Amino acid sequence: MIDIQLLHTPLQTESCIAHVEDAEAGGIAVFIGTVRRKTQQKTVVRLEFEGYEPMAIAEMRKIAAKTVEKYGVIRFSMHHRVGILYPSEVAVVIAVSTAHRAASFEACRYAIDTLKETVPIWKKEVFEDGSVWVAAHP
Amino acid sequence: MKILAFGIAREIIGSAMIEIQLAENATVTDLKFLLMNQYPRLNQLNSLLIAVNMEYAQPHQILQDCDEIALIPPVSGG
């Protein structure tokens, strides 16, 4: 019912969707997080993601359990990528199925918002003239 | 006691793993105090959390030699 993966290879959106298909579901919502080329008017050359991998997976599992409980999710899939990513590449995919559509949108949003707060994964933005760890400093 | 470091904390410390001597019954707060003295740039971070055995730890939690301890600077996944 719950599919959590932290991968060093390109993510397969279709595999997340396939995982959440269910005859009891009335809808599937999918969030795909991609690498944006511009941040604060600067051009991003690449992002370097790293994770405290076993803990990241444990925290992703907690989010899955909480999302299922809170929104009555039928099936849940969350894949995150680590390593070097270039603009337009996919960093995270979340797919959920629920009986009715409203819950699927809310569940997807809750899962990505919580991931950004609690999962020990870090990204460094590399520009043409330097680099910065996202959110590290005030 | 071995401490794992990630992201900007790893860069500030200059290593993904360091060995630290802590007094018996030292807490998470004691460890942070020691590290922030030793590596002042850690003070400039938005936050610095400690994970013990892959769970976010409370400030008063006592550290054991056998624990897996990690420095968690502000996360930025997604």
Backbone of each chain as ProteinMPNN parsed JSONL, in Angstrom:
{"seq_chain_A": "MIDIQLLHTPLQTESCIAHVEDAEAGGIAVFIGTVRRKTQQKTVVRLEFEGYEPMAIAEMRKIAAKTVEKYGVIRFSMHHRVGILYPSEVAVVIAVSTAHRAASFEACRYAIDTLKETVPIWKKEVFEDGSVWVAAHP", "coords_chain_A": {"N_chain_A": [[0.823, -1.206, 0.0], [1.999, 1.169, 0.697], [4.627, 2.879, -0.848], [7.87, 3.671, -0.779], [10.725, 5.303, -1.905], [14.199, 6.051, -2.238], [16.294, 7.271, -4.519], [19.161, 6.941, -6.681], [19.021, 7.263, -9.291], [17.298, 8.327, -12.36], [13.867, 9.307, -11.793], [10.832, 7.418, -12.102], [7.94, 8.464, -13.067], [5.621, 7.183, -13.961], [5.739, 4.757, -12.673], [5.196, 5.366, -10.044], [2.552, 6.235, -10.297], [1.346, 3.916, -11.278], [1.633, 2.347, -9.044], [-0.271, 3.375, -7.271], [-2.742, 2.954, -8.387], [-6.064, 1.806, -8.068], [-9.007, -0.072, -7.654], [-10.844, 0.803, -5.817], [-10.482, 3.476, -5.704], [-11.374, 6.898, -6.424], [-9.951, 8.833, -7.52], [-6.676, 9.97, -8.529], [-3.962, 11.809, -7.385], [-1.064, 13.587, -8.356], [2.097, 14.807, -7.528], [4.828, 16.416, -8.94], [8.041, 17.275, -8.437], [10.312, 19.496, -9.822], [13.521, 20.513, -11.179], [14.168, 23.864, -11.146], [15.162, 26.351, -13.481], [15.826, 28.995, -12.904], [16.663, 30.837, -10.002], [15.891, 33.355, -7.855], [16.567, 35.191, -9.894], [18.988, 34.162, -10.717], [20.901, 31.932, -12.734], [20.579, 28.509, -12.552], [22.955, 26.017, -12.635], [23.217, 23.354, -11.874], [21.748, 21.096, -9.458], [22.824, 19.742, -6.39], [21.975, 17.024, -4.645], [21.905, 15.577, -1.428], [21.459, 12.964, 0.987], [20.674, 11.86, 4.321], [20.523, 8.869, 4.25], [19.239, 6.397, 5.384], [17.746, 7.557, 7.471], [16.252, 9.437, 6.085], [14.573, 7.813, 4.575], [13.171, 6.635, 6.671], [11.843, 8.889, 7.712], [10.305, 9.594, 5.502], [8.623, 7.401, 5.462], [7.176, 7.865, 7.806], [5.755, 10.14, 7.058], [4.191, 9.071, 5.043], [2.565, 7.267, 6.517], [1.221, 9.053, 8.173], [-0.111, 10.648, 6.292], [-1.803, 8.812, 5.068], [-3.424, 8.166, 7.23], [-4.537, 10.65, 7.927], [-5.888, 11.585, 5.623], [-7.299, 9.498, 4.57], [-6.068, 7.968, 2.584], [-5.81, 5.626, -0.046], [-3.797, 4.259, -1.532], [-0.275, 4.929, -1.594], [2.543, 6.632, -2.864], [5.917, 7.615, -2.839], [8.72, 8.945, -4.204], [12.068, 9.953, -4.032], [14.83, 11.643, -5.419], [18.424, 11.522, -5.243], [21.738, 12.968, -5.649], [23.297, 14.381, -8.578], [21.422, 16.8, -10.257], [19.928, 18.297, -13.138], [18.496, 21.321, -14.629], [14.993, 21.014, -15.186], [14.914, 18.312, -14.647], [13.501, 15.611, -12.668], [12.992, 15.75, -9.22], [11.438, 14.829, -7.141], [8.64, 12.666, -6.702], [5.275, 12.343, -5.912], [2.526, 10.308, -5.434], [-0.906, 9.734, -4.894], [-3.824, 7.845, -4.095], [-7.301, 8.239, -3.605], [-10.686, 7.939, -2.329], [-12.319, 10.079, -3.091], [-11.929, 13.161, -4.998], [-11.096, 15.597, -3.682], [-9.718, 14.949, -1.334], [-7.453, 13.744, -2.376], [-5.952, 15.794, -3.564], [-5.409, 17.356, -1.288], [-3.993, 15.55, 0.288], [-1.696, 15.086, -1.206], [-0.525, 17.593, -1.184], [-0.085, 17.963, 1.55], [1.783, 15.931, 1.975], [4.061, 16.695, 0.396], [4.634, 19.204, 1.498], [5.275, 18.507, 4.132], [7.427, 16.8, 3.725], [9.349, 18.636, 2.888], [9.867, 19.885, 5.265], [10.757, 17.992, 7.138], [12.287, 15.776, 6.176], [15.532, 14.45, 6.049], [17.189, 15.601, 3.72], [19.317, 17.352, 1.547], [19.926, 20.198, -0.535], [22.22, 21.635, -2.777], [22.57, 24.554, -4.526], [24.054, 25.118, -7.554], [25.558, 27.697, -9.189], [26.657, 29.691, -12.046], [28.641, 31.203, -10.978], [29.345, 30.361, -8.397], [28.082, 28.73, -5.351], [25.347, 27.594, -3.271], [24.019, 26.333, -0.21], [20.745, 25.424, 0.047], [18.427, 27.18, 2.036], [20.057, 27.197, 4.285], [21.114, 29.447, 5.627], [20.046, 32.497, 7.385]], "CA_chain_A": [[0.0, 0.0, 0.0], [2.905, 2.324, 0.757], [5.841, 2.652, -1.651], [8.816, 4.756, -0.499], [12.046, 5.006, -2.474], [15.199, 7.102, -2.366], [16.999, 6.69, -5.665], [20.284, 7.665, -7.279], [18.778, 7.194, -10.735], [16.113, 9.105, -12.729], [12.61, 8.794, -11.241], [9.844, 6.954, -13.077], [6.629, 8.942, -12.619], [4.593, 6.17, -14.277], [5.768, 3.65, -11.713], [4.476, 5.858, -8.857], [1.119, 6.237, -10.618], [0.909, 2.514, -11.353], [1.557, 1.806, -7.685], [-1.45, 3.844, -6.514], [-4.005, 2.596, -9.052], [-6.857, 0.917, -7.201], [-10.416, -0.056, -8.066], [-11.633, 1.519, -4.8], [-10.162, 4.912, -5.764], [-12.104, 7.742, -7.365], [-9.015, 9.801, -8.094], [-5.241, 9.897, -8.224], [-3.272, 13.093, -7.546], [0.379, 13.397, -8.487], [2.942, 15.999, -7.493], [6.168, 16.169, -9.486], [8.932, 18.404, -8.152], [11.356, 19.522, -10.846], [14.598, 21.491, -10.981], [13.886, 25.135, -11.834], [16.394, 26.909, -14.04], [16.174, 30.291, -12.301], [16.274, 31.096, -8.631], [16.227, 34.76, -7.568], [17.193, 35.765, -11.099], [20.268, 33.552, -11.068], [20.743, 30.703, -13.505], [21.064, 27.305, -11.869], [23.65, 25.073, -13.52], [22.781, 22.028, -11.422], [21.511, 20.932, -8.024], [23.459, 18.551, -5.822], [21.164, 16.534, -3.512], [22.426, 14.472, -0.625], [20.531, 12.592, 2.054], [21.051, 10.925, 5.379], [19.581, 8.022, 3.529], [18.318, 5.559, 6.172], [16.8, 8.397, 8.218], [15.342, 10.048, 5.105], [13.548, 6.802, 4.27], [12.332, 6.498, 7.872], [10.961, 10.07, 7.8], [9.321, 9.483, 4.409], [7.626, 6.403, 5.901], [6.297, 8.523, 8.785], [4.845, 11.018, 6.303], [3.229, 8.197, 4.362], [1.608, 6.757, 7.499], [0.401, 10.185, 8.63], [-0.973, 11.08, 5.185], [-2.835, 7.777, 4.917], [-4.338, 8.277, 8.364], [-5.209, 11.964, 7.939], [-6.711, 11.855, 4.435], [-7.939, 8.29, 4.075], [-5.429, 7.579, 1.325], [-5.906, 4.183, -0.308], [-2.423, 3.824, -1.836], [0.628, 6.081, -1.484], [3.879, 6.41, -3.413], [6.788, 8.794, -2.751], [10.1, 8.669, -4.627], [12.936, 11.136, -4.055], [16.126, 11.35, -6.041], [19.604, 12.221, -4.748], [22.794, 13.022, -6.651], [23.351, 15.63, -9.349], [20.276, 16.97, -11.155], [20.002, 19.477, -14.003], [17.173, 21.923, -14.826], [13.876, 20.236, -15.744], [14.878, 16.924, -14.155], [12.54, 15.368, -11.584], [13.638, 15.488, -7.928], [10.532, 14.095, -6.247], [7.308, 12.328, -7.218], [4.338, 11.826, -4.907], [1.23, 9.94, -6.015], [-1.841, 9.185, -3.905], [-5.187, 7.593, -4.557], [-8.314, 8.37, -2.548], [-12.032, 7.658, -2.834], [-12.856, 11.297, -3.714], [-10.805, 13.957, -5.492], [-10.606, 16.662, -2.799], [-8.74, 14.384, -0.401], [-6.198, 13.406, -3.058], [-5.162, 17.034, -3.679], [-4.952, 17.755, 0.052], [-3.003, 14.57, 0.755], [-0.471, 15.319, -1.972], [0.054, 18.846, -0.694], [0.409, 17.707, 2.908], [2.982, 15.074, 1.89], [5.237, 17.442, -0.095], [4.967, 20.253, 2.473], [5.921, 17.877, 5.296], [8.744, 16.331, 3.26], [10.279, 19.774, 2.866], [10.172, 20.299, 6.637], [11.286, 16.976, 8.067], [13.114, 14.694, 5.622], [16.922, 14.906, 5.984], [17.774, 15.672, 2.374], [19.815, 18.723, 1.366], [20.338, 20.506, -1.904], [23.13, 22.743, -3.011], [22.37, 25.148, -5.849], [25.32, 25.511, -8.166], [25.4, 28.733, -10.222], [27.881, 29.831, -12.852], [29.669, 31.935, -10.214], [29.362, 29.979, -6.981], [27.061, 27.765, -4.962], [24.752, 27.864, -1.961], [23.148, 25.304, 0.37], [19.419, 26.032, 0.143], [17.793, 27.357, 3.361], [21.002, 27.028, 5.396], [21.369, 30.689, 6.377], [18.934, 33.45, 7.408]], "C_chain_A": [[0.859, 1.259, 0.0], [4.211, 1.983, 0.051], [6.748, 3.869, -1.476], [10.155, 4.387, -1.125], [12.908, 6.251, -2.519], [16.184, 6.572, -3.399], [18.129, 7.578, -6.164], [20.142, 7.723, -8.8], [17.51, 7.977, -11.071], [14.818, 8.444, -12.238], [11.659, 8.432, -12.376], [8.456, 7.342, -12.554], [5.551, 7.874, -12.812], [4.573, 5.063, -13.235], [5.073, 4.066, -10.416], [2.975, 5.81, -9.105], [0.59, 4.802, -10.632], [0.739, 1.937, -9.951], [0.269, 2.191, -6.983], [-2.785, 3.529, -7.194], [-4.758, 1.571, -8.204], [-8.318, 1.053, -7.588], [-11.315, 0.663, -7.054], [-11.483, 3.033, -4.922], [-11.045, 5.635, -6.772], [-11.188, 8.766, -7.998], [-7.598, 9.534, -7.659], [-4.701, 11.308, -8.394], [-1.778, 12.82, -7.535], [1.062, 14.748, -8.35], [4.319, 15.606, -8.006], [7.002, 17.413, -9.228], [10.098, 18.366, -9.12], [12.382, 20.609, -10.549], [14.32, 22.726, -11.837], [15.197, 25.788, -12.279], [16.832, 28.206, -13.351], [15.804, 30.305, -10.834], [16.799, 32.48, -8.278], [17.076, 35.376, -8.68], [18.563, 35.187, -11.443], [20.009, 32.237, -11.801], [21.387, 29.532, -12.773], [21.721, 26.38, -12.9], [23.23, 23.644, -13.172], [22.451, 22.088, -9.928], [22.217, 19.663, -7.571], [22.675, 18.156, -4.574], [21.953, 15.478, -2.756], [21.442, 14.189, 0.494], [21.243, 11.81, 3.125], [20.091, 9.772, 5.11], [18.678, 7.15, 4.412], [17.305, 6.387, 6.957], [15.808, 9.062, 7.272], [14.216, 9.066, 4.772], [12.609, 6.633, 5.462], [11.362, 7.678, 7.982], [9.91, 10.054, 6.682], [8.228, 8.476, 4.785], [6.651, 7.007, 6.912], [5.284, 9.406, 8.067], [3.775, 10.18, 5.618], [2.15, 7.746, 5.34], [0.651, 7.863, 7.941], [-0.586, 10.618, 7.537], [-2.118, 10.091, 4.987], [-3.9, 7.953, 6.004], [-5.202, 9.544, 8.267], [-6.218, 12.123, 6.791], [-7.383, 10.61, 3.866], [-7.385, 7.85, 2.726], [-5.499, 6.057, 1.158], [-4.518, 3.613, -0.603], [-1.547, 5.059, -1.984], [1.985, 5.72, -2.082], [4.677, 7.71, -3.329], [8.209, 8.373, -3.12], [10.885, 9.972, -4.609], [14.27, 10.729, -4.659], [17.229, 12.096, -5.308], [20.708, 12.121, -5.807], [22.712, 14.344, -7.395], [22.188, 15.685, -10.33], [20.404, 18.291, -11.913], [18.591, 20.038, -14.211], [16.242, 21.03, -15.637], [13.877, 18.766, -15.305], [13.966, 16.818, -12.922], [13.27, 14.986, -10.296], [12.755, 14.654, -7.01], [9.21, 13.831, -6.972], [6.484, 11.793, -6.051], [3.04, 11.505, -5.63], [0.372, 9.334, -4.914], [-3.158, 8.865, -4.59], [-6.121, 7.657, -3.354], [-9.683, 8.095, -3.183], [-12.597, 8.859, -3.6], [-11.731, 12.294, -3.99], [-10.245, 14.956, -4.492], [-9.501, 16.134, -1.878], [-7.411, 14.089, -1.094], [-5.318, 14.643, -3.22], [-4.574, 17.42, -2.324], [-3.839, 16.83, 0.553], [-1.653, 14.813, 0.077], [0.25, 16.558, -1.446], [0.644, 18.655, 0.696], [1.732, 16.925, 2.843], [4.202, 15.864, 1.416], [5.626, 18.528, 0.895], [5.709, 19.657, 3.671], [7.309, 17.355, 4.922], [9.765, 17.464, 3.339], [10.672, 20.232, 4.262], [10.967, 19.267, 7.42], [12.273, 15.972, 7.476], [14.564, 15.169, 5.456], [17.564, 14.678, 4.607], [18.165, 17.137, 2.192], [20.128, 18.952, -0.096], [21.203, 21.741, -1.935], [22.841, 23.242, -4.419], [23.721, 25.593, -6.376], [25.022, 26.479, -9.312], [26.677, 28.801, -11.044], [29.016, 30.426, -12.013], [29.659, 31.583, -8.729], [28.259, 29.001, -6.658], [26.541, 28.106, -3.576], [23.907, 26.665, -1.515], [21.805, 25.953, 0.641], [18.929, 26.023, 1.593], [18.762, 27.318, 4.54], [21.114, 28.268, 6.271], [20.152, 31.611, 6.371], [18.98, 34.395, 6.206]], "O_chain_A": [[0.509, 2.272, -0.604], [4.822, 0.947, 0.31], [6.44, 4.959, -1.958], [10.664, 3.289, -0.904], [12.432, 7.352, -2.796], [16.832, 5.548, -3.181], [18.061, 8.804, -6.079], [21.045, 8.181, -9.5], [16.719, 8.27, -10.175], [14.675, 7.221, -12.255], [11.67, 9.039, -13.447], [7.875, 6.651, -11.717], [4.687, 7.681, -11.956], [3.52, 4.495, -12.945], [4.437, 3.242, -9.759], [2.211, 5.396, -8.234], [-0.468, 4.51, -10.074], [-0.171, 1.148, -9.696], [-0.242, 1.417, -6.174], [-3.844, 3.808, -6.633], [-4.181, 0.61, -7.695], [-8.809, 2.157, -7.821], [-12.42, 1.084, -7.395], [-12.25, 3.788, -4.325], [-11.416, 5.091, -7.813], [-11.593, 9.489, -8.908], [-7.337, 8.968, -6.598], [-4.944, 11.946, -9.419], [-1.289, 11.952, -6.813], [0.654, 15.723, -8.982], [4.902, 14.611, -7.576], [6.697, 18.487, -9.747], [10.79, 17.355, -9.239], [12.127, 21.515, -9.756], [14.247, 22.655, -13.064], [16.196, 25.779, -11.559], [18.024, 28.489, -13.226], [14.731, 29.83, -10.463], [17.996, 32.749, -8.386], [18.123, 35.98, -8.449], [19.226, 35.669, -12.361], [19.039, 31.531, -11.528], [22.568, 29.56, -12.425], [21.11, 26.014, -13.905], [22.929, 22.836, -14.051], [22.839, 23.027, -9.233], [22.212, 18.647, -8.266], [22.704, 18.863, -3.567], [22.583, 14.603, -3.351], [20.681, 15.067, 0.901], [22.273, 11.18, 2.884], [18.996, 9.71, 5.669], [17.462, 7.153, 4.218], [16.15, 5.988, 7.102], [14.641, 9.234, 7.625], [13.049, 9.451, 4.698], [11.397, 6.504, 5.289], [10.19, 7.487, 8.307], [8.766, 10.454, 6.895], [7.056, 8.674, 4.466], [5.457, 6.708, 6.889], [4.104, 9.424, 8.417], [2.597, 10.539, 5.615], [0.96, 7.83, 5.037], [-0.554, 7.65, 8.068], [-1.746, 10.916, 7.819], [-3.262, 10.488, 4.765], [-5.101, 7.896, 5.739], [-6.412, 9.515, 8.491], [-7.276, 12.726, 6.971], [-7.975, 10.666, 2.788], [-8.126, 7.419, 1.843], [-5.273, 5.305, 2.106], [-4.107, 2.617, -0.008], [-2.007, 6.106, -2.44], [2.512, 4.635, -1.836], [4.182, 8.775, -3.699], [8.822, 7.552, -2.438], [10.412, 10.988, -5.119], [14.766, 9.624, -4.438], [16.996, 13.193, -4.801], [20.632, 11.311, -6.731], [22.129, 15.31, -6.902], [21.979, 14.767, -11.123], [20.925, 19.275, -11.387], [17.604, 19.333, -14.0], [16.635, 20.393, -16.614], [12.913, 18.05, -15.577], [13.703, 17.806, -12.236], [14.055, 14.038, -10.268], [13.252, 13.87, -6.202], [8.731, 14.659, -7.747], [6.924, 10.919, -5.305], [2.511, 12.344, -6.36], [0.843, 8.532, -4.108], [-3.555, 9.532, -5.546], [-5.794, 7.206, -2.256], [-9.816, 8.028, -4.405], [-13.265, 8.695, -4.621], [-10.705, 12.283, -3.31], [-9.031, 15.153, -4.447], [-8.481, 16.792, -1.673], [-6.356, 14.175, -0.467], [-4.102, 14.575, -3.044], [-3.397, 17.765, -2.221], [-2.871, 17.281, 1.164], [-0.603, 14.75, 0.718], [1.471, 16.566, -1.286], [1.743, 19.129, 0.982], [2.677, 17.228, 3.572], [5.281, 15.712, 1.987], [6.814, 18.761, 1.12], [6.668, 20.251, 4.164], [8.251, 17.458, 5.708], [10.892, 17.275, 3.797], [11.695, 20.894, 4.431], [11.771, 19.629, 8.279], [13.035, 15.367, 8.229], [14.807, 16.179, 4.795], [18.333, 13.746, 4.373], [17.449, 18.043, 2.619], [20.54, 18.038, -0.81], [20.968, 22.731, -1.243], [22.86, 22.474, -5.381], [24.439, 26.351, -5.724], [24.333, 26.135, -10.273], [27.643, 28.082, -10.788], [30.193, 30.192, -12.288], [29.942, 32.44, -7.892], [27.578, 28.498, -7.55], [27.196, 28.807, -2.805], [23.184, 26.063, -2.309], [21.729, 26.93, 1.386], [19.004, 25.007, 2.284], [18.327, 27.398, 5.688], [21.198, 28.17, 7.495], [19.318, 31.531, 5.469], [18.117, 35.262, 6.068]]}, "seq_chain_B": "MKILAFGIAREIIGSAMIEIQLAENATVTDLKFLLMNQYPRLNQLNSLLIAVNMEYAQPHQILQDCDEIALIPPVSGG", "coords_chain_B": {"N_chain_B": [[33.051, 9.276, 20.612], [31.198, 8.875, 17.677], [30.297, 11.178, 15.149], [28.053, 11.93, 12.614], [27.976, 14.028, 9.721], [26.152, 16.209, 7.586], [25.402, 17.843, 4.431], [25.652, 21.357, 4.59], [26.745, 21.345, 7.127], [28.562, 19.266, 7.048], [30.375, 20.379, 5.256], [31.293, 22.602, 6.736], [32.52, 21.377, 8.908], [34.328, 19.857, 7.613], [34.438, 17.198, 7.13], [32.737, 14.054, 6.708], [32.372, 12.545, 8.895], [33.134, 12.718, 12.305], [35.133, 12.273, 15.251], [34.34, 12.614, 18.62], [35.032, 13.557, 21.971], [33.046, 13.136, 24.718], [31.735, 13.993, 27.93], [30.515, 11.652, 30.407], [27.022, 10.994, 30.413], [26.461, 13.226, 28.903], [24.471, 15.627, 27.147], [22.298, 16.299, 24.295], [22.277, 19.075, 24.014], [24.737, 19.706, 25.237], [26.495, 18.58, 23.393], [25.956, 20.143, 21.107], [26.801, 22.636, 22.026], [29.538, 22.2, 22.401], [30.332, 21.601, 19.753], [29.645, 23.957, 18.408], [31.371, 25.722, 19.539], [33.771, 24.697, 18.671], [33.492, 24.78, 15.924], [32.731, 27.569, 14.797], [31.22, 28.56, 12.646], [28.959, 27.035, 12.516], [27.13, 28.27, 14.131], [25.958, 30.179, 12.56], [23.982, 29.057, 11.092], [20.523, 28.561, 10.099], [19.25, 26.652, 11.625], [20.199, 23.903, 13.721], [19.863, 20.67, 14.093], [19.941, 17.64, 16.05], [20.214, 14.263, 15.336], [19.475, 11.205, 16.854], [20.122, 7.891, 16.601], [18.689, 7.929, 14.192], [16.412, 9.421, 14.731], [14.881, 12.57, 15.351], [16.271, 14.389, 18.007], [15.615, 15.383, 21.428], [16.555, 18.388, 23.279], [17.456, 17.806, 25.936], [18.108, 15.187, 25.887], [20.065, 12.328, 26.699], [23.241, 11.282, 25.549], [24.563, 8.238, 24.285], [27.462, 6.15, 23.987], [27.117, 4.172, 22.071], [25.219, 5.152, 20.375], [23.945, 6.209, 17.167], [24.828, 9.194, 15.945], [23.886, 12.233, 14.42], [24.445, 15.296, 12.659], [22.085, 17.655, 11.733], [21.608, 20.002, 9.544], [19.577, 22.832, 8.298], [16.967, 21.358, 6.459], [16.385, 20.65, 2.959], [14.994, 19.261, 0.986], [13.039, 17.962, -1.827]], "CA_chain_B": [[31.719, 9.147, 20.024], [31.237, 9.237, 16.252], [29.216, 12.082, 14.735], [27.912, 12.076, 11.153], [27.602, 15.399, 9.338], [25.597, 16.268, 6.237], [25.143, 19.139, 3.803], [26.568, 22.444, 4.942], [27.457, 20.976, 8.366], [29.709, 18.46, 6.59], [31.363, 21.295, 4.671], [31.884, 23.435, 7.794], [33.378, 20.524, 9.736], [35.397, 19.394, 6.741], [34.446, 15.737, 7.09], [31.406, 13.453, 6.851], [32.319, 11.855, 10.189], [34.186, 13.114, 13.237], [35.161, 11.6, 16.55], [34.272, 13.644, 19.668], [35.037, 13.04, 23.346], [32.031, 13.797, 25.541], [31.632, 13.486, 29.305], [29.414, 10.712, 30.614], [25.721, 11.647, 30.583], [26.363, 14.468, 28.121], [23.191, 15.733, 26.445], [22.285, 16.882, 22.954], [22.684, 20.485, 24.168], [26.189, 19.714, 25.495], [27.178, 18.287, 22.127], [25.837, 21.311, 20.236], [27.642, 23.686, 22.605], [30.928, 21.852, 22.089], [30.58, 21.705, 18.306], [29.544, 25.351, 17.99], [32.631, 26.342, 19.955], [34.861, 24.182, 17.846], [33.23, 25.179, 14.533], [31.838, 28.723, 15.0], [30.306, 28.812, 11.519], [27.694, 26.321, 12.758], [26.222, 29.237, 14.776], [25.311, 31.042, 11.564], [22.916, 28.328, 10.391], [19.141, 28.786, 10.525], [18.968, 25.688, 12.696], [21.064, 22.723, 13.728], [19.233, 19.634, 14.911], [20.733, 16.425, 16.245], [19.449, 13.017, 15.262], [20.048, 10.084, 17.598], [19.566, 6.646, 16.045], [17.788, 8.274, 13.09], [15.212, 10.15, 15.185], [15.202, 13.894, 15.871], [16.444, 14.265, 19.454], [15.263, 16.524, 22.294], [17.762, 19.021, 23.824], [17.919, 17.228, 27.2], [18.363, 13.747, 25.708], [21.441, 11.909, 27.026], [23.87, 10.539, 24.444], [25.323, 7.036, 24.653], [28.555, 5.858, 23.058], [26.697, 3.279, 20.998], [24.222, 5.819, 19.534], [24.345, 6.825, 15.891], [24.501, 10.615, 16.117], [24.083, 12.975, 13.17], [24.132, 16.734, 12.623], [21.083, 17.911, 10.703], [21.394, 21.426, 9.249], [18.246, 23.004, 7.704], [16.751, 20.429, 5.341], [15.926, 21.352, 1.745], [14.627, 18.3, -0.055], [11.872, 18.287, -2.645]], "C_chain_B": [[31.765, 9.655, 18.586], [30.032, 10.112, 15.913], [29.219, 12.171, 13.212], [27.495, 13.506, 10.845], [27.188, 15.422, 7.874], [25.496, 17.709, 5.748], [26.164, 20.177, 4.235], [27.321, 22.136, 6.237], [28.699, 20.141, 8.026], [30.792, 19.369, 6.023], [32.06, 22.131, 5.746], [32.886, 22.616, 8.614], [34.548, 19.965, 8.924], [35.475, 17.879, 6.647], [33.016, 15.217, 7.284], [31.262, 12.731, 8.189], [33.47, 12.339, 11.068], [34.039, 12.339, 14.539], [35.234, 12.682, 17.62], [34.315, 12.959, 21.027], [34.023, 13.825, 24.16], [32.035, 13.175, 26.932], [30.468, 12.499, 29.388], [28.132, 11.506, 30.897], [25.607, 12.993, 29.872], [25.053, 14.448, 27.326], [23.39, 16.277, 25.03], [22.753, 18.34, 23.014], [24.189, 20.592, 24.418], [26.965, 19.513, 24.197], [27.131, 19.509, 21.208], [26.751, 22.445, 20.713], [29.103, 23.454, 22.231], [31.238, 22.068, 20.598], [30.56, 23.158, 17.836], [30.758, 26.155, 18.434], [33.768, 25.967, 19.028], [34.734, 24.641, 16.396], [32.241, 26.346, 14.55], [30.87, 28.978, 13.846], [28.983, 28.052, 11.659], [26.663, 27.252, 13.402], [25.43, 30.064, 13.774], [24.153, 30.344, 10.844], [21.539, 28.689, 10.944], [18.737, 27.86, 11.659], [20.016, 24.589, 12.617], [20.422, 21.723, 14.677], [20.178, 18.443, 15.016], [19.781, 15.24, 16.105], [20.204, 11.953, 16.049], [19.331, 8.825, 17.121], [18.439, 6.931, 15.054], [16.436, 8.832, 13.528], [15.676, 11.53, 15.646], [15.207, 13.838, 17.397], [16.022, 15.543, 20.174], [16.546, 17.076, 22.927], [18.334, 18.318, 25.057], [18.3, 15.75, 27.081], [19.837, 13.408, 25.96], [21.994, 11.013, 25.912], [24.665, 9.357, 24.985], [26.374, 6.78, 23.577], [28.106, 5.047, 21.844], [25.664, 3.925, 20.058], [24.811, 6.224, 18.181], [23.862, 8.271, 15.942], [24.801, 11.355, 14.818], [23.695, 14.434, 13.339], [23.219, 16.995, 11.442], [20.936, 19.425, 10.528], [20.024, 21.582, 8.579], [18.055, 22.12, 6.465], [16.172, 21.18, 4.151], [15.636, 20.369, 0.614], [13.435, 18.781, -0.858], [12.212, 19.14, -3.833]], "O_chain_B": [[32.302, 10.729, 18.312], [28.906, 9.835, 16.326], [30.248, 12.449, 12.597], [26.753, 14.124, 11.608], [27.785, 14.751, 7.032], [25.503, 18.657, 6.533], [27.369, 19.924, 4.248], [28.436, 22.624, 6.423], [29.752, 20.298, 8.644], [31.98, 19.162, 6.272], [33.27, 22.346, 5.682], [33.96, 23.103, 8.967], [35.606, 19.645, 9.465], [36.458, 17.333, 6.146], [32.195, 15.858, 7.939], [30.157, 12.35, 8.573], [34.624, 12.368, 10.642], [32.969, 11.828, 14.872], [36.084, 13.569, 17.548], [33.708, 11.905, 21.216], [34.129, 15.046, 24.279], [32.304, 11.984, 27.092], [29.561, 12.51, 28.556], [28.166, 12.555, 31.54], [24.745, 13.804, 30.209], [24.592, 13.393, 26.891], [24.492, 16.657, 24.634], [23.529, 18.783, 22.167], [24.844, 21.477, 23.868], [27.961, 20.19, 23.941], [28.138, 19.872, 20.601], [27.388, 23.124, 19.909], [29.809, 24.369, 21.807], [32.267, 22.641, 20.24], [31.349, 23.55, 16.977], [31.133, 27.14, 17.797], [34.602, 26.791, 18.654], [35.737, 24.865, 15.719], [31.045, 26.143, 14.34], [29.805, 29.557, 14.056], [28.001, 28.387, 10.997], [25.46, 27.05, 13.239], [24.362, 30.586, 14.095], [23.428, 30.975, 10.074], [21.405, 29.073, 12.106], [17.972, 28.243, 12.544], [20.639, 24.377, 11.577], [20.432, 21.9, 15.896], [21.08, 18.26, 14.199], [18.692, 15.222, 16.679], [21.421, 11.819, 15.924], [18.109, 8.707, 17.222], [17.392, 6.282, 15.066], [15.446, 8.734, 12.804], [16.736, 11.656, 16.259], [14.279, 13.311, 18.011], [16.066, 16.636, 19.609], [17.516, 16.339, 23.099], [19.552, 18.238, 25.214], [18.756, 15.138, 28.047], [20.736, 14.109, 25.495], [21.313, 10.119, 25.41], [25.347, 9.461, 26.004], [26.198, 7.145, 22.415], [28.632, 5.205, 20.743], [25.275, 3.319, 19.06], [25.996, 6.536, 18.063], [22.661, 8.542, 15.979], [25.838, 11.134, 14.192], [22.753, 14.767, 14.058], [23.516, 16.619, 10.309], [20.211, 20.064, 11.291], [19.362, 20.579, 8.313], [18.875, 22.133, 5.547], [15.542, 22.224, 4.315], [15.979, 20.604, -0.545], [12.891, 19.857, -0.611], [11.327, 19.493, -4.613]]}, "name": "protein", "num_of_chains": 2, "seq": "MIDIQLLHTPLQTESCIAHVEDAEAGGIAVFIGTVRRKTQQKTVVRLEFEGYEPMAIAEMRKIAAKTVEKYGVIRFSMHHRVGILYPSEVAVVIAVSTAHRAASFEACRYAIDTLKETVPIWKKEVFEDGSVWVAAHPMKILAFGIAREIIGSAMIEIQLAENATVTDLKFLLMNQYPRLNQLNSLLIAVNMEYAQPHQILQDCDEIALIPPVSGG"}
